[in-house]
Amino acid sequence: MDHSCRRGILFAERHADLAEKMAREETGEARRRELLRIAEVCRRVPARAPRDLWEALQMYWFVHLGTITELNGWDAMNPGRLDQHLLPFYEKGIRTGPSRPSRPGS
């Protein structure tokens, strides 16, 4: 299990690396910021608990990809009550507003 979890974290790190590379090559400021946010999220989850809806959704996606890759069960994997799992993140976002990417070094 430890090996599988470490591989899932490495998979997310590779996504973060690619998003950062794409951000360096991006000329549009809005897209560049979006790619940097993607990288930040991928460096957090699934290694650590999500803090907002974006991170929670990304974590679910990584877990889903890990499961279907191992079991080859695209249609068979069901996370259960996704609405109930994500509701606290959604409600927090409604209360506090959209999350902002953290600044490098903060």
Order of alpha helices (4+ residues) and beta strands (2+ residues): alpha-alpha-alpha-alpha
